[in-house]
């Protein structure tokens, strides 16, 4: 019997970035629920991503809107230098394929 893994290939930072890419107006509580972390952790990760320049945060009334700087490099070298946008394209495309496959079954 195959047990569910208690780890992930993706860091919480990558998962938060994917949440923001799917919905630039996403709330911290929704990020936290989606990733399975506390709101405080979600806030810390968004702050990390903002401080590193990967995400720009703007006030939109009482809410925040986020803009991902997709042209920036990931940081780690994976063969050739990859951009945040290239990584998100793979992650989000994979998510869309799984979502659509689930609807067909």
Secondary structure, DSSP 8 states (H G I E B T S, - for coil): -----SS-SS-HHHHHHHHHHH-TT--HHHHHHHHTS-HHHHHHHHHHHHHTTSEEEEEETTEEEEEE-TTSB-SS-SSS--BHHHHHHHHHHHHHHHHHHHHH-
